[in-house]
Amino acid sequence: MTTPSTVFLLDVDNTLLDNDRFAADLRARLTYEFGHAECDRYWSLYEQLRDTVGYADYLGALQHFRLANDARPGLLVMSAWLLNYPFENLLFPNVLQTIKQLNALGRAAILSDGDIVYQPHKIESAGLYGAVEGHVLIFVHKELSLDAMQARLPASHYVMVDDKPNLLAAMKRTLGDRLSTVFVRQGHYAEKADLSATQPAPDYSIARIGDLPEVAAEIVGRLTTPAA
């Protein structure tokens, strides 16, 4: 039996790297530069922008934030802070080794949503772009862009790894048996998730991204084993 081509689709924020820690660091820096009230105003603008465009846009929120008073020297400090943030320090344990093992089983790729400037910058800065050999896709809503994903990354089977079970369920409803879903229980979205209300439920659930190679090997083994 011919081994099917398997593509492992990896979310980024709170799946491969600790984005909650980044948000905490950003909040602390905003408070240091501008005070608590202005920090809260930034996050209010961030939430409004996310509701409008459908994705996180930290740089866009800073652009809106500056409109109140663009003479403050702290604005340039924040710009440099965002651009120079050491995202490689946020990688969860064994992420790069995990990606290497996935590439031995099939093809590892990043499927993320976010803005078209800072999200790819984050991926590159963290060392993830090279780890997945440039197989990076970023959409406004990845669960609505599966046709484009399949055109760019053709495969017999896909494995989606994400910290949001509702997103996994939406993708499963579209791709059906051609997709295996893996819920990784990392970050605040995962902590708040109600799996009992998620239909269909994830096919697999893991505590940390470092547990993924074992699950991936099981999936590939199932796909390559002829039915009895």
N, C-alpha and C positions, 0 to 999 in steps of 0.2 A: 504494500500500500504506500502510495506516495505521501510523504510528510507534507501536510498543509502549511502554507505560509502564515505565520502568526505575527501580528503587530501588537505590541504592548503600548497602549496609550496612557501616558502619565500626566496627571495634573501637576501643577507646580506648588501653589500656595497651600501650606499646611499638609501637603502630600510629600513633596521632595524637600522643601525647606520650611522653616518655622516663621511663617508670616505674622503670626501673633506677636512674636518677639520683635519683629520689625516695627509693627504698629505701636507697641509699647515704647520702643526706642524713639520713634517719631514723636509720639505724644510728649515724652520727657524733653526732647530737644525743643519742640514748639513752646512748651511751658517755660523752659530756661530762657529762650530768646524773647518771648512776647507776654508771658504770664498766663494764668489759668483761663481767664475769660477769652483771650484771643486764641488760645489753643482750642477751646470749645467751639469758637466760631469757625476755625479751620475745619474741624470735623463735621460741623453742621453743613458747611459748604461742600465738603467731600460727599456726604450722604445725599445732598440734593443733586449733585452732579451725577452720582452713581444711579440715582433713580431716573435721571434724565437720559443718560447715554447707555445705561445697562451694564456698566463695568466699573471697576475701581480705576481712578485716575488721580494719583497723588500729585503729579505735576500740574494737571489741569486745576485741581483744587487750590494749589499755591498761586496760580495765575489769578483766580478769582479772589483769593485772600488778599493779594497785594493791592486791589483796587481801592480799599479803604484808605491806604496811606502807603504809596510806593517809594517813599523817601527813607524808610527805615533800613538801616544797614543790616539788620537781622535777616532781611529777605534774601540778600545775596549769600549770606551764610547758610540759610536753609537750602537754597538751590545747590550749593556745593555739597552740602551734607547729603542730600538725596542722590546726587550723581556719583558721589564717592563712597556710598554706603557699602561695607564689605559683606555682600550677600553670601560669599563663600563660607562665612562663619556661621550661617544659619542652616546649612545643610544638615538634615537629620543623619544620625549615625548610619554608616554603611551605604549611603545613597549611591555613590559612584561605583562601589563594588556591586551593588544590586543591579545597576544599569548594565554593567559589564556582563553579568550573568544572564540578564534578559537578552542581550545581543547574541549570546551563545545559543539561546533557545529559539530566537526569532529576530525581530527587529524592535528595538526600543525607540519610541518617539514621544515628543511632548505635544500634548493637546491641551491648550490653555485658552482662557479668555482674558481680555484686558485691553488696555490701550496699546497703540501701535508703536510707542516710543519707549516708555519706561518698562513695560513688561518684557520685551526682548532684551533691553539693557540688563534687567535683573537676571534673566536666564543666562546671558553671556557672562556677566560678572560672577555668577555663582559657579561657573565652570560646567554648566549643564549643556550648553550648546554643543561643545566638543564631545561631551560624553555620549550624546545621542547622535553623533556624527551629522549634525546639522538638520536632523529631522524634527523640525519645530513648526507647529501650526498654532496661530493665535487668532481667535475669532472674537466677535462681540458676544455671541452666544454659541458655544461649541456644540451644544445638544441640538441646535437648529442648523448646523453646518456639516452634517454627516455625509451628504453627497460629495461636498468638496473634499472632505477628509478622505473618503474612499478613493476619489480620483487621484489625490496626491499620494496616498499610501495604500495601494491595492493589496488585498490579502484575502485568504480564505476565511480567516477567523481573526477577531479583534478581542483584546482584553483591555477594559477601561479601569483605571485605578484612580480613585478620587475620595475626598473626605466628605462629599455631599451625597447622601444616598438618594435624595430626590432627583438629582441630576443623573445618577446612574440608572435610576428607574426610567427616566424619560428616554435615555439612549437605548435601553433594553427594549422598550416598547417599539422603537423604530427598527432596530437591527435584529431583534429576536434571537434565535439560536446562533446567529453569527457573532454574537457578542457575549463574552463572559464579564461579569462586573465584580470588582473587588473594592470593598469599602474599607478604607484605612482610618482607624479611630484615632486621629491626631487633630488637635486644634479645636477652637471653640464651636465651629459648626458641627463637628462630629460629636462633641460632648452634648449638644442640645438635640441631636437627631433622634427622632422617634421611629425606630425601624418597624414598629407594629403598624404604623400608619403609612408605610412606604410599600407601594405595589407597582411592579414586582419587587420583592426584597432582593438585596444583593446576593449574588451567587456565593460569594466568599466574603469573610470579614477578618481583618488582621489588626493586631494591636499597633504595629509599627511598620514602616516601609521596609525595614530590614528583613521582615518575615515574608516578603513577596516572592523571592526566588523559589521557595518550597512550593508555594501555591502555583506559581507559573509552571514549574516542572510538572505538577499534577495535571494542570489544564492541558499542556502540550502532550503529556502521556495519554490522557483520555482521548484526545483528538487523533492520535496516531495509532491507537490500539484498535484493530478490527473488531467489529461487533461480533459477539458469539453467535 
